[in-house]
Every structure is written in C-alpha cells, then in structure tokens.
Amino acid sequence: MNVKSDDAMEDQSGRFARLGMALADWSQRWFPDAFVFALLALIIVFVAGMLSGSRVRDLIDYFGQGFWSLIPFTMQMAMIIIGGYVVASSPPVFRMIRALSRIPQTPRGAIAFVALFSMLSSLISWGFSLIFSGLLVREIVKNVRGIDYRAIGAAAYLGQGTVWALGFSSSATLLMATPGAIPAILLKISGVIPLRQTLYLWQSIVTAVVLICSSVLVAYLSAPAHSVKTAEWFGVAEADAPRAPEKLGPATKGEWLEYWPALSLVVGAIGFAYLVRLIAARGPLAALDLNSYNFLFLMSGLLLHWRPRSFTRAVSNAVPTTSGVLIQFPFYGGIFGIVTMSSIARGMAHFFVRISSHGTFPLLVAVYSAILGMFVPSGGSKWVIEAPYVLQAAKDLHVHLGWTVQVYNASEALPNLINPFWMLPLLGILHVRARDLIGFGVLQLMVNSMLVLFLVWYFARTLTYLPPVIP
C-alpha cells in the first residue's frame, strides 16, 4: 500500500515538473522585460483618459505633473531593498544561513525548506527575504546533491509571490498607516488606516498561514526527486558563491576610523533609543510605518556589520539592485497623475460600485489587482494608482476599508510569481535568468489564485464597515 502511494505521489510530482518545464519554455519565448509592462500600462491609461473625455493636452500635463509625485515613496522602496540586503549579508546572519543550510538532507526536502524560509522571512521584509533566500540556496546546493536548481531558485522567490504583502514590509499597509506618505487626494478618501485594521486582523493572519502551507506543498510536489539540472549544470561554480565578509584591516592609518566598531555602536545606540522613544510616544502599532521600518533595518544593519567599512561595502553592493525601482517608479507616478487628475478615478469608482455588491466587491478587487499587477509589478506604486477609486468604491458599498487593503495585498502578490521585475536581486545571486524560474511560478499561481479568491471573499463577510479617520 505504501509503495503504491509513493508511486502515485511520484507520478503526480512528475506531471507537475513536466508542466512547469513546458510553461517555462513558453515564457522564455514570450515574456518581455518588466519595464515594457510599465510603458504598456502608461499607454493604456493614456488611451483610457482620452476615451473618458479628457483632452490630450491635459493628459500630457497630468503625466508630467505626476511624474515626480512618488519621489519620497520611491526612496522608501529603494531603502527597503538596501536595508534588507545589508542585514541579510551581515556576518551574524550569514553564519545563521550556513547553519540552516545543513538541515535539509534530500533535494525535495531542501526545496520545501527554502520555500518555507522564503515566505517566513518575507513577512519580516521582502527585501531581506530575496537576499536571505538567495544566499540560503547557494549554501544548500553545496551540501545536497541532485537538487533541481530551477526549482529551488523558484522556491527562494516564493515569499515575493505569496505572503510578503501580508507582512510587516507591506507597502500598501504601511503607506495607509503613514499620514505623511499618503497622497493628499487619497487621504481625503480613506483617511489613515491603522495596522490593527489591516496587518493584525486575524483574517489576514489565517490567510497568510494557508498560503504558506499550500505553497510549501506545491514546491515539494513539483520538484523532481533527483535532477541533472543542478547548480553545476547551470555553470554556477562553488567558488562564485557569496562568502561571509572578510575581516580586513585598514590599508592606511587614515582608514582606521572606518574599521572602528565604536562608531557603529554609538550611532546604532542613538538610533535604537529614538525608536524606543517613538514607540513609547505613539504605541507599537502607530509607530510602525515606512520610515520607522527602514530606520530599524538600517540601524540593525549598522550594528550587525559592526565596522562602518563593512556596512558601506554592503550598501554599495545593494544599490545596483534598486535600479528597477529608481527608473520605473517615476513612470508609475505619471500613471498616477493621469488616473487621479482626469476622470478615470471617478469613473472607475462608479464602475466598481455599479457592477459589484458588498459581497462580490472583494472578488472584483482581487481579480482586478492581480491583472493590473502584470503591468505595474510594484505593490506600493500600484496601490497609489489603484487606491483612490478602489477605496472610494469600498466606502460607497460599506466594505471594511482595512480588509480592502488586505484583499489588494493578497492578490497583488500573485503576478509576481510570473513577473520578473522583483526577481533581479535574487537572479544576481543565483546567476540564472527569470525564464528559468517562471515555469515553477506558474504552478504556484494556479493553486494560490483559487485560494486567495475564496479567502478574501469568505473573510469579507466576517468584518463590518468602519468609517475612515481623516486627520
């Protein structure tokens, strides 16, 4: 009986793996660069503005006026990546990664293990998760032979495509809890939505747990028990693997301050003292916003690296991974300007109200957000574009505003499984291409889409509407 059961599971796993490879071949041929999706989204929104009755010259002005409107938010997103990289590459965390890499013993177990830690770490920070998971993969493949490098690479990316937006670095959630970061037009609609109405809802926590369990199971079943497509097959040599930072000394006497730990210790102590005072003044829930979150990671990275030179070297290594954010977010700002300054936002709000009810609204938002995520693969900038009309419709239908944010968060992560935009830091560590991982991401997308649609619809029925708090 056990033999038949194992054979059945192996056959099912083989079907998953074959399907993943077929989808990967298709994506290799047809998937363009992420920047192309941003340009397509801009053109689509511009045409939509024309069809809604706006004049072309007005739309051009809206684009230019909105182009730089997300600069503070752009810097905050870049700092999340830098902070995550700095912490994940610090000597203490790297030693922990090496210890964890010795736990799995089989290829499938290793892939499920990476999938689990990718998602758990993404709840802390999506930027940290990408680097942490990539380094974990590079260490695991040294110890366990026969691992399909594509499958374990896709597992390392799962946090970004499943539960990151339900965690502490959720761009939309933290934005709505940060009065100074909310665009004025949006603030008039929604007010401030505190974390207790979004992140700390028990419905949100249960959704995250279900998605984690499901994704680990799919990762395990879709992985071959033994593969020839290993790290060595991809030409990833062990010598190229990231190493723990070396303990170097100053080359000249003028550099000795760069290696003096006391500087990091004093500044880190001042930084954490500020965070303690901030929490004491506002409370733990209100104190957590994008600025304080980034501040926490930078101060932690400074202390974990111990020497200022090590810290600045990690920052220098992290900066190239922010290039996609820095160049694409201004275009998203232009889209935001067209949507909010023209009649598109008002028309979309009326459209959502007209075709949905209190019960079906979460489903509509989930599907719409997932589709839009293919063109605007940033949870934060896409939320700024989408929020004005989505939250206005939620108000009109008396749908819980905090849960509307979480519906968006759960669904907007789904297209990340097949959109290469946020893979860039991970791809650099693993030395693979996005098309090598997307096939396995499609399998996850098939399963998790159904789960997300059911959960956001079901849990919406358990929440009552709360009027917005406008400061």
C-alpha positions in Angstrom: 0.0 0.0 0.0 2.8 2.4 0.9 4.6 1.6 -2.4 1.5 2.4 -4.4 1.0 5.6 -2.5 4.6 6.6 -3.1 4.4 5.7 -6.8 1.2 7.8 -7.1 2.9 10.8 -5.5 5.9 10.4 -7.7 3.8 10.3 -10.8 1.9 13.4 -9.7 5.2 15.1 -9.0 6.4 14.2 -12.4 3.3 15.7 -14.0 3.9 19.0 -12.0 7.5 19.1 -13.1 6.7 18.4 -16.8 4.0 21.1 -16.8 6.4 23.6 -15.2 9.1 23.0 -17.9 6.5 23.4 -20.7 5.4 26.7 -19.2 9.0 27.8 -18.7 9.7 27.2 -22.4 6.7 29.3 -23.3 7.6 32.2 -21.0 11.2 32.1 -22.3 9.9 32.9 -25.8 7.1 35.4 -25.0 7.8 37.2 -21.7 9.3 40.7 -22.2 11.3 42.9 -19.7 9.4 44.3 -16.8 10.0 47.9 -18.0 7.9 47.1 -21.1 4.9 46.3 -18.9 5.3 49.8 -17.3 5.3 51.5 -20.7 2.3 49.5 -21.9 0.4 50.4 -18.7 1.1 54.1 -19.3 -0.1 53.9 -22.9 -3.3 52.0 -21.9 -4.0 54.6 -19.1 -3.4 57.5 -21.6 -5.8 56.0 -24.1 -8.4 55.3 -21.3 -8.1 59.0 -20.3 -8.9 60.0 -23.9 -11.9 57.7 -24.0 -13.2 59.1 -20.8 -13.4 62.5 -22.4 -10.1 64.2 -21.3 -8.2 66.3 -23.8 -4.8 65.1 -25.0 -3.0 68.2 -23.9 -4.5 67.8 -20.4 -3.4 64.2 -20.2 0.1 65.2 -21.2 0.1 67.8 -18.4 -1.2 65.2 -15.9 1.6 62.8 -16.9 4.3 65.4 -16.4 2.8 66.8 -13.1 2.6 63.3 -11.7 5.9 62.0 -12.9 7.8 63.1 -9.8 5.0 62.8 -7.3 6.2 59.5 -5.9 9.8 60.5 -5.3 9.6 60.1 -1.4 7.9 56.8 -1.9 10.5 55.7 -4.4 13.2 56.4 -2.0 11.4 54.4 0.7 11.1 51.4 -1.6 14.8 51.6 -2.5 15.7 51.8 1.1 13.7 48.6 1.9 15.9 46.8 -0.6 19.1 48.3 0.7 18.2 47.6 4.3 17.2 44.0 3.6 20.4 43.4 1.7 22.6 45.0 4.4 21.0 42.8 7.2 21.0 39.6 5.2 24.6 39.9 4.2 25.9 40.8 7.6 28.3 38.3 9.3 25.9 37.1 12.0 23.0 36.5 9.6 25.3 34.8 7.1 26.5 32.4 9.8 22.9 31.6 10.6 22.3 30.9 6.9 25.2 28.5 6.8 23.8 26.7 9.9 20.3 26.4 8.3 21.8 25.1 5.1 22.9 22.0 6.8 19.4 20.9 7.9 17.8 19.6 4.7 19.1 16.2 3.6 17.2 15.5 0.3 16.6 17.5 -2.8 12.8 17.8 -2.3 13.2 18.5 1.4 15.7 21.2 0.6 13.3 22.9 -1.9 10.4 22.8 0.6 12.8 24.1 3.3 13.8 27.1 1.1 10.2 27.8 0.2 9.2 27.9 3.9 12.0 30.2 4.9 11.5 32.4 1.8 7.9 33.1 2.9 8.6 33.4 6.6 11.4 35.9 6.0 9.3 37.8 3.6 6.8 38.5 6.4 9.7 40.4 8.1 10.9 42.2 4.9 10.5 41.4 1.2 13.9 43.0 0.6 15.6 40.9 3.3 13.8 37.7 2.0 15.2 38.0 -1.5 18.8 38.2 -0.3 18.4 35.8 2.6 16.8 33.1 0.4 19.3 33.5 -2.4 22.2 33.1 0.0 20.5 30.1 1.6 20.1 28.4 -1.8 23.8 28.9 -2.7 24.8 27.3 0.6 22.3 24.4 0.4 23.4 23.3 -3.1 26.9 22.8 -1.7 25.6 20.2 0.8 22.8 18.4 -1.0 23.4 17.0 -4.5 20.9 16.4 -7.2 18.7 19.5 -6.5 17.0 21.0 -9.5 18.5 24.5 -9.4 15.4 26.0 -11.2 13.0 24.5 -8.6 15.0 25.7 -5.6 15.5 29.1 -7.2 11.8 29.5 -7.7 11.2 28.4 -4.1 13.5 31.2 -3.0 11.3 33.7 -4.7 8.0 32.4 -3.2 7.8 35.0 -0.5 7.6 37.7 -3.0 4.8 36.0 -4.8 2.7 34.9 -1.9 2.6 36.5 1.6 5.1 39.4 1.6 2.3 41.9 1.3 0.6 40.4 4.4 3.7 41.0 6.4 5.5 43.9 8.1 7.0 45.4 4.9 3.7 45.6 3.0 4.0 48.8 1.0 0.2 49.5 0.8 -0.4 48.7 4.5 2.5 50.8 5.8 1.6 53.6 3.4 -2.0 53.8 4.7 -0.7 53.9 8.2 1.7 56.7 7.5 -0.2 60.1 7.2 2.8 61.9 5.7 3.2 59.4 2.9 -0.4 59.2 1.8 -1.0 61.4 -1.3 -3.4 64.3 -0.3 -6.1 63.1 -2.8 -6.1 59.7 -1.3 -6.0 60.9 2.3 -9.3 62.7 1.7 -10.9 59.5 0.6 -9.6 56.9 3.0 -8.0 58.8 5.9 -5.4 56.9 7.9 -5.9 53.1 8.2 -4.0 51.8 11.2 -2.3 48.4 11.3 -4.9 46.9 13.6 -7.4 47.2 10.8 -5.1 45.6 8.3 -2.0 43.6 9.3 -3.2 42.5 12.7 -6.6 41.2 11.6 -7.0 37.5 12.4 -8.4 37.0 8.9 -5.2 38.3 7.4 -3.1 36.0 9.6 -5.1 33.0 8.7 -4.8 33.8 5.0 -1.0 34.0 5.3 -0.8 30.6 7.1 -3.0 28.9 4.4 -0.9 30.3 1.6 2.4 29.3 3.3 1.2 25.7 3.8 -0.2 25.4 0.2 3.0 26.9 -1.4 5.3 24.6 0.5 3.3 21.6 -0.5 3.3 22.6 -4.2 7.0 23.3 -4.1 7.6 19.8 -2.7 5.4 18.0 -5.2 6.6 19.9 -8.2 10.3 19.2 -7.5 12.0 16.2 -9.1 13.4 13.7 -6.6 16.7 14.0 -8.4 17.7 16.2 -11.3 20.6 16.8 -13.6 19.7 20.5 -13.9 21.8 21.3 -10.8 23.8 24.4 -10.0 26.8 22.8 -11.7 24.7 22.2 -14.9 24.0 26.0 -14.9 27.7 26.7 -14.6 27.3 28.1 -11.1 30.7 27.2 -9.5 31.1 26.9 -5.8 33.9 29.4 -6.0 31.5 32.1 -7.2 29.2 31.6 -4.2 28.8 34.6 -1.9 31.1 34.4 1.1 31.0 35.8 4.5 32.6 39.3 4.6 36.3 39.1 5.2 37.8 40.7 8.3 40.2 43.2 6.7 42.2 45.9 8.4 42.8 49.5 7.3 45.2 49.8 4.4 46.5 53.2 5.7 46.4 54.9 9.1 43.9 57.3 7.7 41.3 54.5 7.3 41.4 53.3 10.9 38.1 55.1 11.8 36.4 53.1 9.0 37.2 49.9 11.0 36.5 51.3 14.5 33.3 49.5 15.8 32.7 52.2 18.4 31.3 54.5 15.7 28.7 51.9 14.7 27.9 51.1 18.3 27.3 54.8 19.3 25.2 55.7 16.3 23.3 52.4 16.5 22.5 53.1 20.2 21.3 56.6 19.3 19.1 55.1 16.6 17.5 52.5 18.7 17.0 55.0 21.5 15.0 57.1 19.1 12.9 54.0 18.1 12.2 53.3 21.8 11.0 56.9 22.3 8.9 56.7 19.2 7.2 53.5 20.3 6.6 55.0 23.8 5.1 58.1 22.3 2.9 56.5 19.6 2.4 52.9 20.7 3.8 49.9 18.9 1.1 49.8 16.3 1.1 53.5 15.3 4.9 53.7 15.4 5.4 51.2 12.6 5.4 53.0 9.2 7.6 53.0 6.2 10.1 55.5 7.7 10.5 53.8 11.0 10.7 50.4 9.4 13.5 51.4 7.1 15.2 53.1 10.0 15.0 49.9 12.1 16.7 47.9 9.3 19.5 50.4 8.7 20.3 50.7 12.3 20.2 46.9 12.7 22.5 46.5 9.6 24.9 49.0 11.0 25.3 47.1 14.3 25.3 43.7 12.7 28.2 44.7 10.3 29.9 46.2 13.4 32.6 48.1 11.3 31.5 51.1 9.3 33.6 49.9 6.3 31.7 46.6 6.2 28.4 48.4 6.3 29.2 50.8 3.5 30.5 47.9 1.4 27.2 46.1 1.8 25.3 49.3 0.8 27.4 49.6 -2.3 26.6 46.0 -3.3 22.9 46.6 -2.7 22.5 49.9 -4.7 22.5 48.2 -8.2 19.6 46.0 -7.2 17.4 49.2 -6.8 17.8 50.3 -10.4 14.4 48.9 -11.5 12.7 50.8 -8.7 14.5 54.1 -9.4 13.7 54.2 -13.1 10.2 52.7 -13.2 8.6 54.4 -10.2 8.6 57.9 -11.9 6.6 56.4 -14.8 4.2 54.9 -12.3 3.9 58.5 -10.8 3.0 59.7 -14.3 0.3 57.0 -14.5 -0.9 58.1 -11.0 -1.2 61.7 -12.2 -3.3 60.7 -15.3 -5.6 58.4 -13.2 -6.2 60.9 -10.3 -6.3 64.2 -12.2 -8.5 63.0 -15.1 -12.0 61.5 -14.7 -10.6 57.9 -14.7 -10.5 57.5 -10.9 -14.1 58.8 -10.5 -15.3 56.7 -13.4 -13.6 53.6 -12.1 -15.1 54.1 -8.7 -18.6 54.4 -10.2 -17.9 51.3 -12.3 -16.9 49.2 -9.3 -20.0 50.2 -7.4 -22.2 49.6 -10.4 -21.1 46.1 -11.3 -20.5 44.8 -7.7 -22.2 44.4 -4.4 -21.0 44.3 -0.8 -20.4 40.5 -1.2 -18.8 40.4 -4.7 -16.6 43.5 -4.3 -13.6 41.7 -2.7 -13.6 39.2 -5.6 -13.6 42.0 -8.2 -10.8 43.9 -6.4 -8.7 40.7 -6.2 -9.1 39.9 -9.9 -8.5 43.4 -11.0 -5.4 43.9 -8.7 -3.8 40.7 -9.9 -4.3 41.6 -13.6 -3.0 45.2 -13.1 0.0 43.7 -11.3 1.3 42.3 -14.5 1.7 45.8 -15.8 2.7 47.6 -12.6 4.6 45.0 -10.6 5.1 47.2 -7.5 2.7 46.7 -4.7 3.3 50.2 -3.4 3.1 52.3 -6.6 0.3 50.2 -8.0 -1.7 50.8 -4.8 -1.2 54.5 -5.1 -2.7 54.2 -8.7 -5.5 51.9 -7.7 -6.4 53.1 -4.2 -8.4 56.3 -5.0 -11.1 54.5 -6.9 -11.0 51.2 -5.0 -11.3 52.7 -1.6 -14.0 55.2 -2.8 -16.0 52.2 -4.1 -15.4 50.4 -0.8 -16.8 53.4 1.1 -19.8 53.6 -1.2 -20.5 49.9 -0.7 -19.7 50.0 3.0 -16.9 47.3 2.8 -14.3 47.3 5.5 -11.5 49.6 4.3 -8.7 47.7 6.1 -9.8 44.4 4.6 -10.0 46.1 1.2 -6.3 46.9 1.6 -5.6 43.3 2.6 -7.6 41.9 -0.4 -5.3 44.0 -2.5 -2.2 42.8 -0.7 -3.1 39.1 -1.0 -4.0 39.3 -4.7 -1.4 41.8 -5.9 1.5 39.4 -4.9 0.2 36.7 -7.3 1.5 38.1 -10.6 5.0 38.5 -9.0 5.2 34.7 -9.5 5.5 35.2 -13.2 6.7 38.8 -13.5 10.5 39.1 -13.4 10.6 42.7 -12.0 11.4 41.8 -8.4 13.5 38.8 -9.2 16.5 40.9 -10.1 18.4 40.8 -6.8 17.8 37.0 -6.5 18.8 36.4 -10.1 22.1 38.2 -9.5 22.9 35.9 -6.5 21.8 32.7 -8.2 23.3 33.5 -11.7 20.2 32.4 -13.6 17.6 34.0 -15.8 14.0 34.8 -14.9 12.7 32.4 -17.5 14.5 29.5 -15.6 12.2 30.1 -12.6 8.9 31.3 -14.0 7.7 27.8 -15.0 7.5 26.7 -11.4 6.0 30.1 -10.5 3.0 29.4 -12.9 2.2 26.2 -10.9 2.1 28.2 -7.7 -0.1 30.8 -9.4 -2.6 28.3 -10.5 -3.1 26.9 -6.9 -2.8 30.1 -4.9 -5.2 32.1 -7.2 -8.1 29.9 -6.2 -7.2 30.0 -2.5 -6.9 33.8 -2.5 -10.2 34.4 -4.3 -12.0 32.1 -1.8 -10.4 33.5 1.3 -10.8 37.2 0.5 -14.5 36.6 -0.3 -15.2 34.5 2.7 -13.4 36.6 5.3 -15.0 39.8 4.0 -18.3 38.5 5.3 -16.9 38.5 8.9 -16.0 42.2 9.0 -18.1 45.3 9.5 -17.6 48.7 7.9 -15.7 51.3 9.9 -15.9 55.0 8.7 -12.5 56.5 7.7 -10.4 58.5 10.2 -9.3 61.7 8.3 -6.8 63.8 10.3 
